[in-house]
């Protein structure tokens, strides 16, 4: 479940943006965080592509591949955007 969007507004397959990126479940009010995260759900973070890819490049990595994916199935967000991004990167020693 993704809390970037208001779950109540998913009625009629409409999305209502609730938070902006960057995002962290850790920034939710304590009561809401305890109610939504639970023991089985990972903490959600949202980052800009500049932060994700730029951070890897700044750390000296070379990107060798990138892919996107969706939840698929009946997920309304997947009908509009790929919600997952993965990169493959290598670190080549810099010349002295």
SVG drawing of the C-alpha trace seen along z (x, -y; Angstrom):
<svg xmlns="http://www.w3.org/2000/svg" viewBox="-16 -18 64 27">
<polyline fill="none" stroke="black" stroke-width="0.4" points="0.0,0.0 1.4,-3.4 0.5,-6.3 1.8,-9.0 -1.8,-9.0 -4.9,-9.4 -6.4,-5.8 -9.9,-7.2 -9.6,-9.1 -8.9,-5.8 -12.7,-5.3 -13.6,-5.5 -9.9,-4.8 -9.0,-8.4 -5.8,-9.4 -5.4,-12.4 -1.8,-13.3 -1.3,-13.6 2.4,-14.2 5.2,-15.6 8.6,-14.0 10.9,-13.7 8.7,-11.6 9.2,-9.4 6.7,-7.4 8.9,-8.5 7.6,-12.0 3.9,-10.9 2.4,-11.9 3.1,-9.2 -0.5,-7.9 -0.8,-7.6 2.6,-6.1 1.8,-3.3 -1.6,-2.7 -0.2,-2.5 3.2,-0.9 2.6,2.1 5.0,4.9 4.8,6.4 5.0,3.3 8.4,1.7 8.8,-2.0 8.2,-4.0 10.6,-6.6 10.3,-8.7 13.3,-10.4 13.8,-12.5 15.7,-10.9 18.3,-13.5 18.9,-12.4 18.9,-8.7 21.0,-8.7 23.0,-11.8 24.0,-10.3 25.3,-7.2 27.3,-9.2 28.6,-11.5 29.8,-8.4 31.9,-7.4 29.6,-4.8 29.1,-4.3 25.5,-3.3 25.5,-0.3 21.7,0.4 18.4,-1.0 14.9,0.6 11.4,-0.4 8.5,1.7 5.0,1.5 2.9,3.3 0.8,4.5 -2.5,6.2 -5.3,3.9 -3.1,1.2 -4.5,-2.1 -1.2,-3.9 0.5,-1.3 -1.9,-2.4 -0.2,-5.8 3.5,-5.4 6.2,-2.9 6.6,-3.0 9.8,-1.0 13.3,-1.9 16.4,0.2 19.9,-0.6 23.0,1.5 26.2,-0.3 29.9,0.4 32.6,-1.4 35.8,-1.8 38.8,-3.0 39.8,-6.5 43.3,-7.1 45.7,-8.4"/>
</svg>
